[in-house]
Amino acid sequence: MTPVLAQIAQIFLVVALAPLITGWVRLVKARLNGRIGASPFQPYRDVFRLLQKEAVVAHSASWIFRAAPYVTFAAVWLAACIIPTFTTNMVLAPAADLIALVALLGVARFWTALAGMDVGTSFGGLGASREMMIASLAEPAMLMVSFSLSLITGTTSPAQIVAFVLSGGVGVEVSLGLALAALIMVAIAENGRIPIDNPATHLELTMVHEAMVLEYSGRHLALMEGAGMVRLTLFMALIGGIFAPWGMAQPEAGALGLAIGLGAFLAKCFLLATALGIFETVIAKMRVFRYADFLGGALLLGLLATIFLYVSEAV
């Protein structure tokens, strides 16, 4: 498979798989709570139903409110396309960068927060202020994870990091464990999952992401919901691809290698989705003023990972 075909396959794969992963997490949580739960394919029906409905826009909304869903979805989709999933042989691999990934996610967050404040509702402003507070700690923690990985592998390119790990250049590293823990905490905050946020609630005392998209409907809401699903798939691909890249196809792999890479990617995603469902079932929602403690811990773990690398190199 040529790099162009592999890139096109990934572009459609992340969008096609994202609703299924979200549905699987909901199914796992339902079963653990003693309920039958909806089908894991229910998010496909929800998005299709929303796309068929007309978008109702408030009179006070500006062009920012109308453009935000498209910009947000495009930024998250592009970020997901530069993360290796089943192969590293993609046309965007040379241009991919972990720092660019943080920037793209920041663009999506910025436009979502702007849209939340644009209509002028109290819920939108509340959600936007909480989102910016979370971002002020989540983004530095993500950058520290990127710096730690770059110090170990000598690059910030995800494809080159995967190739370096698969070549056996990385042994048992304490810094990698700390970076993995920090990345998991950041992923929980970025996706608005428990204990930071509950995607299934609309209580004004707890909601963050839902408060910013509360005024959306129709195709605009479908794009916002789709962006959240793709973002969850993105972080699962990032965690599984960088910290457990085994099975991923290399540029010289043939059809069998690509099939193994695709199977390994799907297995990692559903394993992480199952773990997320179990984690959200056994843990309680955190109060808002404790968010800083949670994300401060992620930032501290990222800093410790970098410090340990410098100390080990000096010794």
Buried (B, 14 or more C-beta within 10 A) or exposed (E): BEBEEBBBBBBEBBBEBBBBBBBBBBBBBBEBEEEEBBEBEBBBEBBEEBEEEEBEBEEEBEEBBBBBBBBBBBBBBBBBBBBBBBBBBBBBBEEBBBEBBBEBBBBBBBBBBBBBBBBEBEBBBBBBBBBEBBBEBBBBBBBBBBBBBBBBBEBBBBBBBBBBBBEEEBEEBEBBBBBBBBBBBBBBBBBBBBBBBBBEEEEEEBBBBBBBBBBBBBBBBBBBBBBBBBBBBBBBBBBBBBBBBEBBBBBEBEEEBBEBBBEBBBEBBBEBBBBBBBBBBEEEBBEBEEBBEBBBBBBBBBBBBBBBBEEEEEE
